[in-house]
Amino acid sequence: MCGIMGYIGYRDARNILIDGLKRLEYRGYDSSGIAIFDGKKLRIARAVGKIAALESLLEKENIKGSMGIGHTRWATHGRPTENNAHPHLVNGVAVVHNGIIENYSELKNELTKKGSIFKSETDTEVISHLIGANLQNDVNLFESVLLAIKRLEGAFAIAVISEKEREYFVVAKNFSPLIIGIGEGENFVASDIPALLPYTRRVIMLSENELAKIYKDRVEIYNISGEKKTEIEIKLIDMSPAVAEKEGHKHFMHKEIFESPKVFADTMLGRIDRERGEFLSEEISLDPNKLNRIVIVACGTSYHAGLLGKYYFEQISKIPAEAEFASEFRYRNPVLKENDLAIFISQSGETADTLGALKDIKEKGIRTLAVCNVMNSSIARMADDVIYTRAGIEIGVASTKAFIAQVEVLLMLAISFASKKRILSNEHRKIFVNEFYRMPFLLKETLSTESYIKDVASRFVRSKDFIYLGRGINFPVALEGALKLKEISYIHAEGYAAGEMKHGPIALIDEDVPVLVIANRGSNLKKIISNILEAKSRGGILIGIITKGDEETRRLLDFAIEVEETDEFFQPFVNSLPLQLLAYHIADMKGTDVDQPRNLAKSVTVE
Ligand code: AGP
């Protein structure tokens, strides 16, 4: 995904664009650029690398104006070079784009035959050529964009500025996010809310296939047929600009891990009736007695949350459940039946594979439920029902607090289904309610082990490979722990179901391959201990997550990180935080770019 920022008003557009792009940098950070109308013509500046590179380039250029657009890129078509960086300028029109144009090579051939000369390897440049050609035929900017987007297939959000049009610039959206910020005598556009927060909290969420003319004193919205919308809903965002600041933490990821206790408390707020022991009763009207099966669809970390959901639905609600990668699920013509429920989990609510799978399933008439963090995101809007995770803005590319909240929502949902099916004993109901209320405190306690985790991390900074083992409910936690380490430290790490180790992965173990084992007290401990001994006898260095005070297990390990004792279904919460911190500190000591790791972007809006 990429980030788009736009401004028109009375201030220096350059500073606002740079500030906005920095706040959107988590969306893509391989190159960036701006186009500003200086009163006579469009001035473009583009640079490879982070926004700081663009900023230093701009120090040497005297680009001034009060209307402009900007872009931070995550490369899909074409390498991260200056030529491929946005904006793309053709015939006095500049375009920035987030998304992917699926029919771009067809359009490129057609345009090339007509004489267009392409300067980049991007799909975006076809949009500039289409609009530029229309403008040459004396069509105004808005009509030119309208004609052009009718030719585009795929997901996109674009902002278009032209030196022939001084009063407004145009934006258009189709399945990639774009938000308009309403100011006083000035207006803004951005791919995400944090970029708008320092300037305004009044926003318009563009819907699919809508375009807007952004003037400094008004905004006009049109549908794809060019009809003007008569009523525009302006929403007030209830967020302070501080949510998008590091607030004393070295990285957003660190801040976000430490927000987990609060996120957990916020996510359950008003959703558990303590007296009656009911969960989510006001949000979900689904009758679980009629459910045949639950299919959970997601990508990456959200998929790992989905794997935990499978355990919860099967073990607590006694409903058959599967978890699937969205990118696989979509393309294998899955067999779903009338009484199946499909749950789509996504922090961003914009992940292309998850969104695509949701679209396909909806067309089949299957009931859908989204678990999303970003309000009004595409997935949240498209599903029949949505439960929000209330994790707040997550800026670190590696998902941490959002994962905790996703798992929490799935656990609440599984308990609510069990309750509605009348299979939840009073004893369990009490345990669950108690554990939910204890959890924010237990998570805080767990975070207090950070200095020990830091010591452990310092021993493994130079490791090349890592194995993570977990059983049962802690198997998905092991997968997620390994993913965190890979993403931000670039150390190769694999998560395995501990019982599978002897069927192959054990061959990898030697004194250079640390083995991290999740070994809390509980029904699986004896078996996990056998796995620890198997790894130990092959010379492996053992790091364990153990229950506080479990001296017996501690003695078998080289390093033991203690977590609070809790009901087994709640272990994923207390176990995930140390794994996130371990990955964080290893990466930080290695000196990698923790918040913006190489090759990644916060949400992947391309397939
Ligand atoms: C998480 O650390 C990852 N960066 C990534 O796997 C992410 O979880 C995945 O891309 C799904 O994103 P979503 O939750 O926004 O749909």
Residues whose N, C-alpha, C, O or C-beta is under 5 A from the ligand:
A	BS01	AGP	C299 G300 T301 S302 I345 S346 Q347 S348 G349 T351 V397 A398 S399 A601 K602 S603 V604
